[in-house]
Amino acid sequence: MRFNTFTLLFALAVWVGDAIANSKIKVEVRYSDRMVDVGNLDLFKNTWQEIYGATGNQQSVVSDKIFKTFTKGCTTWAGKPAMNAQVKINGQWGRIPGGGPHDSREALVKSVWEVLKHVSDPTGWDVFTNCYGTTWQEGIPQWKGPHACGGRNPTVRQQCSCSIGSAECEHHSWGHKVPSVIQANLYRDGVLLPDMLRIEFASQSATAKGGCSRAEIVGGLLAGLVPGVGA
């Protein structure tokens, strides 16, 4: 398994003022080139929100959870989640001397999230669920509320991803492939700090190669999102 690497420089002056403006904190993010199909797993909820919602997240987070997800483009009303997606989170952080109490955590979480998002977004596909009319014999209900695709006035698109063009589906979400491992570390003046955040993904479905050489793209995106990147 190969890892892709890129580095973000955070000018410590952004956090603690001019007294130590020459000191730099470096965030290094690595992610594997093995991409895991996690279906329509809610990435933000089960990474970012999971971290900030965890007890004791001011110092560390350890989490290992499995979620049932849909992965097919069209799942009938009788269909069940076809995948178990596992998310492991392991992180620890403290106060950087001269910095704020949570600067380390914020840098790690935001960096990992932005890399994860921009690596996985290009792999996304439509996942439609609670679909009707997937056979010629099956009827389609009168929707009590909005529906995602097919029929009249869908909220997402006119055509569903079903084999029969007249099918209609109520719900829509996004499927993704994500790196099997993504990890961020902090360095100060070239010295590795104990602060780190690691997220691992696994699923029951087969994994595929991909996710190569996106460091330049992600680095450019982060330059406008994180203070001090590239300083």
N, C-alpha and C positions, 0 to 999 in steps of 0.2 A: 504494500500500500504506500503510495506516494503522498507527500504533503505539499501544499502550496503555502507560501509564506509572504507576508508583507508587513511593513512596520509603519506605525503612526507615531509622530513626535508630538508630545503635548508640552507646550511651553509652561513651565511651572508658574511663571509670572501670571498667567491667566488665573491661577487659583489663589496664589498667596502674595502677590504684589511684587514690587521692584527689588525688595531686599535680596531675593535669591533668583533674580531674573535669568541668570546665566545657567541655572540648573535645569536639566531636561528630564522629563519622564517619558520613556519610550514604551509604547504598547505594541507588542508583537502578537499577531493573530495568525494561527495556522489552521488549515482545514484539509481533510483528506480528499483524495480524488475519487473515492468510492462513494457513489451517490445512492441513497436509500429511498425507496418509494414509501412514503408515510401516508399516502392517500390524502384525504381532506383534513388532516390534523390541523388544528388552529395553532399556528406556530407562535404567534404573539402571546396568546393566552397561556400556552404551555411552556414558554421559555421566560420571556420578560415578566409577565404577570405572576408566574409561578415563583420566580426569584423574589420579587418584591412583596409577595404575599406570604412568604415563608416565615415562620417564627425564627427570630434570631438573625434575620438577613442583614442586620447591621454589621455582623462579623463573618458569617459564613452561611452556606446553603448546601444541603445534601438531599437529593430527591431522586427517586426511581419509580416511575409510574408507567402504566400501560394503558393505552386508549384504543377503543374500537373505532375504526375509520372506514369510510367508503373510498374506493379507488377507481371504480369504473365510471365511464362517462354517462351511463344510463343504468339506473337501478330501479326496478319495479317497486310498486307499493308493498309487495310482499318480501322484498329483498332485505337481507340483514348485512351489517357491516362485514366486509370480506377480509379485514386485516386487523392485526394487533400491532400497533405502533408503540414502541418503547422509547421513553425519553429519560436519560440519566443526566442529572445536573450536579456538579461538584465545584464549589467555589469557596474561596476564603480571601479576606481582605482586611486591612487595618488602616490606621491613620498614617498618612505619609508625613514625616516630620516637616512642620511648617505649613502643612496643607489643612484642608477642611476635614471633618470627621468621616465623610463619605465619598471623598473625591476618588479614591481608588476603586470603590465599588461602581461608581457611576461610569468611570472610564472603561472598565472591563465589560460591564453589561451593555453599554451603548455600542462599543466597538464590535462585540460578538453579534449583537442583534443586527447591526447594519451589514456586516459581512454575510450573515446567514440569509438575510432578506434578499440581498442583491445577487447572491449565488443561486438561491432557490427560485426567485421570481421567474427567470427565463425558462424554467422547467415546468411552469404551471400549466394545468389543463382544467377544463370545465368538468365538474362533477355534479350531475343532476340526479336527484333522488325523489322518491315517492312518485314514480312515473306510471302513467296509465296509457292504454292504447298501444302497448308494445307488441300485441298480436292483433290480427285482423278481427278476431272475435271479441276482443275486450272493449268495453265501453269506457267513456271518459266522463268523470263527474262534473257537475257544475261547481266550480271553485267558489268557496265562501269568501275568500280573500285573494290577494295577489298570487300569481303563479309565475314560475321562472321562464318557461319556454313552451313553444307550441301554442296553437289556438289563437284566441283573440287577446290582444293587449298584454303580451308577456313582459315581464320586467327585465329579463336578461337578453334574450334573443328569440327570434321567430322559430328557428329550427332547433329541436333538441338533438342530442347526440345518440339517439336511438336508431335502430335499424329500420323502423317504420317512420316515415316522415310525418305522419299525422299524430304521433304520440305527443303527450303533454306531461310536463313534470312540475311539481310544486316547488321544490327547493333547489337551490344552487349554492355551491361552494367551490373552492379551488383545491385541486390536488397538487402535490409538490414532491420533488425529489430533493433531498438535503444531504450534505456531507455526513458520513458516518461519525466523524469526530470533528469538532471545532474547539479550539483552545486559545485563550488569550493569556499572556504573561506581561508583567510589568518589569521594566529595567530602569535603573537610575544611574546615570553616568556609567553605563556599561555593566552595572552589577545587577544580576537577577534578584528580584525581590520575591518574597514568598506569596505575594498577592497573585491570584490566578482564578480563571473561570474556565471550566471544561464542560461541554455538552456533548453527549453521545446519543445517536439515534440508531434504532434497529427496528426491523419489522419481519413478519413472516414471509413477505414476498421476496422474490429474487432481487438482488442489487445489481446495478449496472455501473460501468465506468463512466466518468465524466467530470465536470467541474474543474477543468484544467485552465490554468493561466488566466484567471479572472482577477488577479491582484491589481493590475493596472486600472481596470474598470472600477473596482470597488474602492481603490485608493482615491480615485478622482471624485467619486460620489461622496466619500467621507470628508473630503477636503472642505466641502461646503456645509457639513453637518456638525462636525466636532471642532470646537475651538482649539486653535493652535496646531492642527494637523499640517505637517509639512514645514513648520516653523524652524 
